[in-house]
Amino acid sequence: MERTKSHAASEQIPYSVFTLNEKRFMVFILTFAALFSPISSTIYYPALGPLAEALHVSNSSINLTITTFMVFQGLAPAFIGAFSDAQGRRPAYIICFVIYIVADIGLALQSNFAALLVLRCVQSSGSSGTVALANAVVSDISVPSERGKWMGWATVGALLGPTIGPIIGGVLSQYLGWRSIFWFLTIFAGVYFVPILLFFPESCRAVVGNGSHRPPKWNSCLLDPIVSKRLAANPNLIGPPITPIPLRFPNPLKTLALLFEKEASLILLSSGFLFAGYYGMMACLPSQLEDNYGYNAFHIGLCFITSGVGGTIAALVTGRLMDINFRRHARKLGLDATDTRRIRSLTSFPIEAARMEVALPFILLGAATVIAFGWVMHARTHIAGPLTLLFFVGFSTTGAFTILATLTVDLFPEKPATATAAANMTRCWLGAAATAIVVPMVAKIGMGWTFTFVAGLWISLVPPLVAVVKWGPGMRRQKEERLKSKGVSG
């Protein structure tokens, strides 16, 4: 009898105590916090020439700062993701923004190449963790049946960076000089840091559970008293006690370990190769637009808008599609899609199919449009052709990215920031390789054959992802059995 009452009470405890408006506020904050990493990368492109001239180095030396930025963009989240999964999202955000602002000030003041190279690595380390943290917060506050919608919004910030970065960078570099780019980022980050510091609540489930447990005072914000008052009026919302995790140095090997799990490795590598192809296209676009159409830095920046618009629309559309498909699969199994506890305990729930059925059409559309883009650029058609295709490339690749990122979080709900950091590592490191080889590749075999190769690579990802749909639930069962045999709670 007592057990039945206890079970009934636990069923009434919500997954998250944050209200819809509080969730909207949190997602709004994290969406634009995730903007800083990609905007810091692309806002820099129009200033490469002036920087090389000012620092008396070659263009290839300046390009090295792009590669090292992406290397640290992949590495740093491995530390901050593991830290945030144990100690909380707020302290992780604070660390990221402090490092980032200090690096921006240093970049604005430096006058030699060595300082530029080192400080760009520090800047990347500070900004890149915000993408992993955005996905982690979404996992903290949303059940799988509605996660697609929130992940769609969380992805928008990361997509706006590549779109608006070159435009802002082009205007600032042309009219105020290259140093103004870094002063702009300093002011932008400083202003945005204030609402995070004052109002953004802790959401990490290892620290506050479903949000009903209060974090330490040093980790509190001005929204906490409002939540506490609501909990005092309704104690049934309070989740089970939380066992504090001792503070220890983050272990990046936990992130690397995910790359060697069967199911995770297929998803992470597929996402990485998609990103590498897309980033390679973006990296060679400025030189091709300058050579083929005679565009200056500002006009080149404007051309990035179409892919950004396509990507933003895709992020919002795919979120809805994922939620609809999730509910469809739940109904087929006779489940309530909002019954988080039962669905999470069902190892056999086909979460891979629910996500991948939406992702695969986007991947195939991306392959088709990237081939067309390559040959249209090769033929030097009217600019309307490449810009239209850029919209569809942005739409299709972003749709696929969003879904694979959501599935990554679905598979590792207990450590979403670490999982996202692993995805970020594969994307950025493969992207860094792509930016290094794409321009020589285009020079050797041309735009058409280069992006025919990229499309072929993307099509080759379909069989492994179909294998994930077919054998993923079995892989998860095996993993759960291994953990149980070791006495570890999954």
N, C-alpha and C positions, 0 to 999 in steps of 0.2 A: 504493500500500500504506500509506504513512505517512498519507495523507489519510483512508483508510478507518479507520485506528486512531484518528486524531484525532476523526473524526466519531462513532465508537463511544463514545469517552470522553466527548464532550460530551453524548451521549444519556443517560449515567449521572448527569450532574450534576442534582441535584433543583432544582425551581423555588424551593424554600425549604429551608434547612437546619434551621429550627426544628422541634422535635418537636411531636407533637400536643398534649401537655400544655403546652408553651411557648406554642403558638398559643392554646390555651384561656385561659391566663393573660393574654396580651396582649389578646385580645378582651374578656375580663372587665374589664380596666383601661380600655380605650378605650370600652367600652359605657357605663360610668358616668361617664367623663370627658365624654362627649357629653350627659350629663344637665344640665350646668350652664347651658347656653344656654337651653333651654326652661323650666327651673325658675326661672331668674332673671326670665324674662318673666312667667310666670303666678303666681308666689308673691307678686307685687307687687299683683295685682288687688284682693284684699280690703282692702289698705291705702290705696286711692285716696282714699276719703272722709276718713279720719283725716289723711292727708297734706295734702289740700286745705285742711282746717280748720287744721292746725298751721302751714302755710306761708302762710295767708291768700290763697289764689288760688282761681280758679273750677275747677269740675270739667273744663271744656273745656281749661283750661291744663294740668291734671294729665294728661289724656288725650294731650296733645301728647308727653309723655314716653314713652308707649307707641309712638307713631308713629316718633319719632326712634330709639328702641331698635331697632325693626324695620329702619329704614333702615340703621343701622350693622351690624345683624345680617346684612344682605345684602352690605354693602361690605367689612367687615373681612376676611372669609375670602379675598377676592381677593388681598390682600397676603400673608396667612399661608399660603395654599395654594400660591402661587407660590414663596414662601420655602422651604416644607417639601419641595417636589418637587426643589429643588436642593440644599439644605443639610441636610435630615434632619427626621424627625418629632420626635425628642427635643428639640432646641433650640426647635422651634415650640411644643411643649407647654409647655416651661418659660416661654417668652415669654408665652403665653396666660394661664397661671396666675398669674404675677407681676402682670401688668396687672389681671387680674380681682380678685385679693385686695386690691391697693392701692385699686381702685375701690370694693370693698365696704366697706373701712374708712372711706373718705371719705364714702360714702353714709350710714353709720351716724352719722357725726359732723356732717354738714352741717345747716344750719338756714335755708337760703333756696332759693327756686325755681330761680334761675340755676345754683347748685351742683348741685342735684338733676338738672336737665336735662343738664348737661355730664357729670356723673359717671355717669349712666345710659348715655350714649353710650360712655363709656370702658369701663364694665362690659360692655356689649354687644360691644364690640370685642375684649375679652379672652376672653369665653366662646364667641363664635360660631364661632371657628376650630376648636374641638374636634370639631364635627360633620363638617367637611371632613376633618380628620385621621383620624377613625375610619374613614371609607370608604377613605381612602388606605392606611392600614395593612392593611386587609382585602385590598386589591388587591396590596399588597406580598407577602403571605404565602400567598395562596390562588390556585389555578388556576381558570379559568372553570368547570370542571365541579363544583367544590365551593363556589364563591363565594357562591351563593345562601344556603346554610346560614349562613355566617359573616356575610353582610350582614344576614340576618334578626336575628341576635343583636346586631349593631352598632346596628341601628335601635331596639332595645328601650329603650336609655337615653334616646334623644331622645323616645320616646313616654311614658316615665314622668313626664317633667317636667310636661307639661300636665295630667297626672292628679293627681299628688301635690302640685304647687306650690300650687294654690288652697287645699288642705286645710291644709298647713303654714302658709301665709300667714295663713289665717283664724284658726287657733288662736293663732299668735304675736301677730298684731295685736290680737286681742280681749283676750288675757290679759297680754301683756308690752309692748304698744305697738309702733308701726311700726318703731322703730329696731332692735328685736330681730330683725326679718327679715334685715337686712343683717349683723348680728353672727352670726346663724346661718349665713348663706352664707359669711362670712369663715372661721369655724371649720371648716365642712364642707369648703371648698376647701383650707384649710391642711392638714387631716388627710389628704385624698385626694392632695395634691401629693407627700407623702412617698414612697409606693410608686412613683410615676411617676419621681421623681428618683433613687431608689435601684435599682429593679429593672427598669424598662421598657427593653427593648433597642432600639437603632436598627434600623429595618427598611427605610428608604428605599432603593430599588434603585439610585438614582443615587449613593448613598454606600457601601452595603455589598453591593451585588449581591443574590445570593440569601441573604444573611446570613452568608456565609463570609468576608467581608473585615471587618477590624476598623475601627471609626470612630476618629477622633482621640481622644486620652486625655480631653480635656475633655468629650467626648460619650459617654463610656463609662458602664456601669452594672455592678452586682454580678453580673448574669447572664452577662456577656461571658466571664469565665474558664471557665465551664462549657461554653459553645459552642466556645471555643478548644481546650479539651481534647478535645472530640469530633472536631474537625477535624484535630487532630494525630494522632489514632488512625486517621482515614480521610481522607487528602488528596484522594481522588477526589471528595469533596463540594464542593471549592473551585471556584468559578466563575471566569470570565475576569476579567482585571484591570479596574479601574474608573478612568476618567479623571476626576479631581476637577473640579468645576464652581466657577469663581471666585466668591467672595462678592460679590454686587452687590445694590443696592436692588431689592426685588420690583417687578415690573412688572404692575400690575393690568390693563393693556390686553390682556395675554395671556388673561386670564379673559373680558374683554368680547368678544375676538375669537371665542371659541367660540360666542357667541350668534348669530354671522353665518354659521356653517357650516350648510349645508342640513339635514343629518340632525340635528345636535345641536340646532339652534334649534327644530325641531318637538318634540323630546323635552323640552327644557328649558321651553319655553312651556307644553306640556301639563301637565307636573308643576307649574309655577307656578300655572296656573289651578285645578288640583285643590286645591292648598294654599290658594289664596286663598278658594275657596268654603268649605273646611273651617274655616279660621281665622275667616272672617266669621261662621260659625255659632257658634263658640266665643266670639267677642267679644260677640255679642248675647244669648247664653244667660243670663248673670247677670241682666241687667235684665228679661228675659222671665220668668225663674223668680221673681224678686222681685215683679213686677207680677201675674203669673197665679196664683202659689201662696203668696205672702207669705213666701218663704224668707229667712233671714238669711245672712250671709256664710259661716258654717260649713256650713249645709245646702246652699248653692249649690256649695261646694267638693266636697261628697260626690257631687253629681250628675255631676261630671266623671269619676268612677271608671269608669262603665260604658263610656264611649268609650275610656278608657285600657286597660281589660281587653280589649275587642274589638281594639284596635290591637296590643297585645302578642301576642295569639294569632295575629293575621294575620301579623305579622312573622316568627314562627317557622314558620307553615304555608307561607307563600309561599316562604320560603327553600328548603324541601324540594321544593316543586312546581317551582321554577325548575331545581334540580339534576336532577330526574327528567326534565323536558322537554329540558334540554340533552343529557343522555345519549341520549334518544330520537332527537334530530336527528343526533347523532354516529353512532349505529348505522345510521341510514338512509343515511349517506354512507360507511359501512364504516370508520369511524374509531374509535380508542380515545379515549374522552372525556378520559382523563388525559394524552394525548399533547399537552402544551401547545404545544410548538414547532411541530408540524405544523398544529394547529388555528389558531394565531395567524398562521402563514404563509399559511393559506388565506383569502384575502380573501372568497371566495365562501361561507364558512361562514355559515349563516343565523342569526346570533346575535340579530338583531332578531325573527325569528319565534319563536325559542326562548324569548325573554323575553316578547314581546307577547302570545303566545297565552295566557299566564297572566294578564297584566295586564288585558286588555279585559273579561273577565267581572267583575272587581272594579270597574272603572269603571262598568259598566252597573248593577251591584248598588248602588253608591254613589248613582247618579242616582235610582234607584227609592226608596231609603230616605230620601234627603234631601227628596224631594217629600212623602213620607208624614210625615216629621218636621215639615215646615213646616205642613201642614194639621192635624195632630194638635195642635200648639201653638196654632194659630189657633182650634181648637174648644175649647181648654182642657179636654181630657179628663183622666182620672185620670193622675197622674204616672207610673204604670207604663208607659203608652204611649210618652211621649217618652224615658224611660230605656231601654226596650227598643230603640227605633229608634236612639238614640245609640250603643248597642253595635254595631249593624250598620253605622252610618255610620263609626264608628272602625275597624271590621274591614275594610270595603271600601276606604276611602280610604287607610289605612295599607298594605294589600296592594298597591295601585297605586303608592304612593310608593316602597315598598321595591324593587319591580321596576324602575321607571324609574330609580331611583338606581343600581341594579346595572348596568343597561344603559349608563348614562352612564359608569361606571367601565370597563365592557367596551370601549367605543369609544375610550377614551383611557387605555390601560394605562400609557403612558409619563409621564403627568401626572395621576394620579387626583385629587390634592388640588385642582389647578386646575380640573378638570372639575366636581368636587363644589362648589367655590366658585361656579362659574357657575350651577349648579343652585340653590344656596342664595340667590344674588343674585336670580334671577327669582322664587323662591318668596317671599322676605321682602319684596321691593318690591311685588309684586302683593298679598301678604298685608296689607301696610301700607295699600295703597289700599282693600282690602276692609274692613278695620276702620274706615276713615274714612267709608265710604259706607253700610255695612250698617244701622246704627241709624236714620239718616234714611230709608233705603229702606223699612225695616220700618214706620216711623211713617207713611209715605205710602201704601204699597200693602198692608201687612200681611205676616205671617209666611208665609202660604200662597203668595202670588204671588212673594214675594222668593225663596223656595227652589225654587219652580217654575222661576224664571229661572236659578238656580244649576244645577239639574239639566239644564236645556236647554243651558247652557254646557258642562257635562261631556259630554253626549251629542255635542255638536258637535266634541269632541276625537277621537272615534273615527275619522272619515275620515282626518285627518292621520296618526294613528298606524298605520292600515292602510296608508297610503302609505309610511310608514317601513319596514314589513315588506316591501312589494313592491319599493321602489326603493332601500332602504338599502344592500344589498350593492353595487349599481351605484355609488352615491355614494361608498362606501368605496374601490372600485377606482379611480374618478376621482381621489380624493384621493391615493391611493398613487402613481398615475402622475405627478401634479403634483409630489409630493415627490421622486420619483426623477429627474424632469427637472431639478429644481433641485439635485440631488445631496444631498438630505437623507434620512437614514435614518428610516423611519417607525416 
